[in-house]
């Protein structure tokens, strides 16, 4: 049972294009339990989860955000390589959408309440940012939290002079260990609000605080996180988030309809909600009438049938029946455009095969155009980015050289001294005292074995006897070269 006595937080996990699941969760919270959003102490988010968290913290329109997510996915799907195509600039599209959707005073509402997860490039540590001085600063923090290296670009964006990348790399679900934190993830796992797959899994993956069951359902979701699906599939994901949130509220007795809301109550909203997403003014606008004074019977019948039609052939209403009406309209319009004449022609197999066959010829031209366009947009930031790259190169060089010096210093042995002590008498047999003098001038840690050839027991100083050679061998006994005659 979820306890709300000591306060609570809400945390959204990073998930790429699966952020449409968070849209369904946020819409259910706003419609069924708005007090959870209004009374939350902190709203955490990483990567795509930070976008939904910013929408709840700033009070932006959830329907417009849903429309932008679908438009972003459609722009990525237009190209053969998807989001990896050179012409697709994810950061630019994301920044434009945030500027359009967030209110002018979004930073005022989000400061102190919204916590964005960021990963510092310098040391790879996580940082939670919760204070924003302007709307542009808030948008820059969100862009940094969503920046996936190489996938979004090579030079990471900066926030207050510090370079950051995707917050999911270091902490994908902030405050996961806290007791009173409602954790939300589009992957089936141990989060409070997450899908429940029918397939059983004995293995579980913990990726920076995110619990992910190892099954086929999550494998499919992981593939769709970086490569978005079509609008019909995204509509199903959004309704899945709505249904999972509703189940969580019912299981924990958090579905309190008597709590005050910002607008109409849930009961009043359900009474005024039409059953079809295309009913009302939407349908009358989609089928314009002819500018004639008198309408024929045939035209009147066709218009009435169009108004009364409840089943769309482009989208099954069962896939979106639980969603609020604004979200229904967004998905209905997106799926209707998917079945337009131009889209149907471009989706034909021969046309698609021809586009893939021409890709080696068209891709260099498109890449050159995209590169020139990005260079023009990069001109205002050239100085700062070049300075950062120069500093990073210097840091890497110093660390590499320091590691090389340490390794060289550890490999240098102690210098061996092979000079003989001046007081050593070499004209007679070696005594124990002489041998200790000889060994004391050598490196005992790595010194080779020292062997002596026994001398005859003849006093070499006695007159009438010629001196004989005495061999001292430094090394193994196999070496026969004497040090001196």
KAKA-V469528 format. One record per backbone hydrogen bond with DSSP energy under -0.5 kcal/mol. CO is the residue of the C=O (numbers start at 1). NH is the residue of the N-H. E is the energy in kcal/mol with one decimal. If there is no record, write none. Layout:
{{CO/NH/E} {CO/NH/E}}
This chain:
{{1/3/-0.5} {4/7/-0.9} {8/41/-2.7} {9/182/-3.1} {10/44/-3.3} {11/184/-2.0} {12/46/-1.2} {15/18/-1.7} {16/19/-1.3} {17/20/-1.0} {18/21/-2.2} {18/22/-0.6} {19/23/-1.3} {20/24/-1.4} {21/25/-1.9} {22/26/-2.9} {23/27/-2.3} {24/28/-1.8} {25/29/-2.3} {26/30/-2.4} {27/31/-1.6} {28/32/-3.3} {28/33/-0.7} {29/33/-1.1} {33/36/-1.3} {33/37/-0.6} {34/38/-2.4} {35/39/-2.5} {37/40/-0.5} {42/10/-2.1} {42/44/-0.5} {43/115/-2.2} {44/12/-1.7} {45/117/-2.4} {46/49/-2.1} {47/50/-0.9} {47/51/-0.8} {48/52/-1.3} {49/53/-2.2} {50/54/-2.1} {51/55/-1.6} {52/56/-2.1} {53/57/-2.4} {54/58/-2.1} {55/59/-1.2} {55/60/-1.4} {61/65/-1.5} {62/66/-2.0} {63/67/-2.2} {64/68/-2.0} {65/69/-2.1} {66/70/-2.0} {67/71/-2.3} {68/72/-2.4} {69/73/-2.1} {70/74/-2.5} {71/75/-2.3} {72/76/-1.8} {73/77/-1.9} {74/78/-0.9} {76/79/-0.8} {79/82/-0.9} {81/84/-1.5} {82/85/-1.7} {85/88/-1.5} {87/89/-0.7} {88/90/-0.8} {89/93/-2.1} {90/94/-2.6} {91/95/-2.4} {92/96/-2.1} {93/97/-2.1} {94/98/-2.2} {95/99/-2.2} {96/100/-1.5} {97/101/-2.3} {98/102/-2.0} {103/106/-1.4} {105/108/-0.5} {105/109/-1.5} {106/110/-2.2} {107/111/-1.7} {110/113/-1.8} {110/114/-3.1} {113/43/-2.7} {114/116/-0.5} {115/45/-1.5} {116/129/-2.3} {117/47/-0.5} {117/167/-0.5} {118/127/-2.5} {119/165/-2.3} {120/124/-1.5} {125/120/-2.7} {127/118/-2.6} {127/129/-0.6} {129/116/-2.6} {130/112/-3.5} {134/138/-1.8} {135/139/-2.5} {136/140/-2.3} {137/141/-2.0} {138/142/-2.0} {139/143/-2.4} {140/144/-2.2} {141/145/-2.0} {142/146/-1.2} {143/147/-0.5} {144/147/-0.8} {145/167/-1.2} {145/168/-0.5} {146/148/-0.8} {147/149/-0.6} {147/166/-2.4} {148/152/-2.8} {148/153/-0.5} {149/151/-2.0} {153/150/-2.7} {154/156/-0.7} {157/164/-2.1} {159/162/-1.1} {162/159/-3.0} {163/121/-2.1} {165/119/-1.5} {166/169/-1.3} {167/170/-0.7} {167/171/-2.6} {172/14/-1.2} {173/176/-0.8} {178/181/-0.8} {179/181/-0.7} {180/9/-2.4} {180/182/-0.5} {181/183/-0.9} {182/11/-2.6} {183/193/-2.4} {184/13/-2.2} {188/213/-3.0} {192/194/-0.6} {193/185/-2.4} {195/197/-0.6} {203/214/-2.1} {205/207/-0.7} {205/212/-2.7} {206/208/-0.7} {207/210/-1.1} {208/172/-1.6} {208/173/-0.8} {209/211/-0.5} {210/207/-2.5} {210/212/-0.5} {212/205/-3.7} {213/215/-1.4} {215/219/-1.6} {216/220/-2.1} {217/221/-1.8} {218/222/-2.5} {219/223/-1.6} {220/224/-1.6} {221/225/-0.9} {222/226/-0.7} {223/227/-1.1} {225/17/-2.9} {226/228/-0.5} {230/233/-0.6} {230/234/-1.9} {231/235/-2.1} {232/236/-1.5} {233/237/-1.9} {234/238/-2.3} {235/239/-2.2} {236/240/-1.9} {237/241/-2.0} {238/242/-1.8} {239/243/-2.7} {240/244/-2.6} {241/245/-1.9} {242/246/-2.2} {243/247/-2.2} {244/248/-2.0} {245/249/-2.3} {246/250/-2.0} {247/251/-2.5} {248/252/-1.6} {249/254/-2.9} {249/255/-0.8} {250/253/-1.0} {254/256/-1.7} {255/257/-0.8} {256/259/-1.0} {265/269/-2.5} {266/270/-2.0} {267/271/-1.7} {268/272/-1.6} {269/273/-0.7} {276/279/-1.1} {279/282/-0.8} {280/283/-0.5} {280/284/-1.3} {281/285/-2.0} {282/286/-1.8} {283/287/-1.5} {286/288/-0.6} {290/292/-2.6} {296/300/-2.1} {297/301/-2.4} {298/302/-2.4} {299/303/-2.4} {300/304/-2.2} {301/305/-2.3} {302/306/-2.0} {303/307/-2.0} {304/308/-2.3} {305/309/-0.9} {310/312/-0.6} {315/312/-0.6} {316/319/-1.4} {317/320/-1.1} {317/321/-0.5} {320/323/-1.0} {324/328/-2.0} {325/329/-2.3} {326/330/-1.6} {327/331/-2.3} {328/332/-2.6} {329/333/-2.3} {330/334/-2.1} {331/335/-2.5} {332/336/-1.9} {333/337/-2.0} {334/338/-1.2} {335/339/-0.8} {336/339/-0.8} {337/340/-1.5} {340/344/-2.3} {341/345/-2.0} {342/346/-2.3} {343/347/-1.6} {345/348/-1.2} {348/352/-2.4} {349/353/-2.6} {350/354/-2.3} {351/355/-2.1} {352/356/-2.0} {353/357/-2.1} {354/358/-1.9} {356/359/-0.7} {358/361/-1.0} {358/362/-2.4} {359/363/-2.6} {361/365/-0.6} {362/366/-2.5} {363/367/-2.7} {364/368/-2.3} {365/369/-2.2} {366/370/-2.5} {367/371/-2.6} {368/372/-2.3} {369/373/-2.2} {370/374/-2.4} {371/375/-2.2} {372/376/-1.9} {373/377/-1.8} {374/378/-1.4} {375/379/-0.7} {376/379/-0.7} {378/381/-1.3} {379/382/-1.3} {381/385/-2.3} {382/386/-2.8} {383/387/-2.1} {384/388/-2.0} {385/389/-2.6} {386/390/-2.5} {387/391/-2.2} {388/392/-2.5} {389/393/-2.4} {390/394/-2.2} {391/395/-2.3} {392/396/-2.5} {393/397/-2.3} {394/398/-2.5} {395/399/-2.4} {396/400/-2.3} {397/401/-2.8} {398/402/-2.5} {399/403/-2.1} {400/404/-1.9} {401/405/-2.4} {402/406/-2.2} {403/407/-1.9} {404/408/-2.4} {405/409/-2.6} {406/410/-1.8} {407/411/-1.1} {408/412/-1.0} {416/418/-0.7} {421/424/-1.4} {424/426/-0.7} {431/435/-2.4} {432/436/-1.9} {433/437/-1.7} {434/438/-2.3} {435/439/-2.3} {436/440/-1.8} {437/441/-0.7} {438/441/-0.7} {439/442/-1.5} {442/444/-0.8} {443/447/-0.6} {449/451/-0.6} {449/475/-2.0} {451/473/-1.7} {452/454/-0.6} {456/458/-2.7} {458/460/-0.7} {459/462/-1.5} {462/465/-1.3} {469/471/-0.5} {471/453/-1.5} {472/474/-0.5} {472/483/-1.0} {473/451/-1.5} {473/475/-0.7} {476/479/-1.1} {480/482/-0.5}}
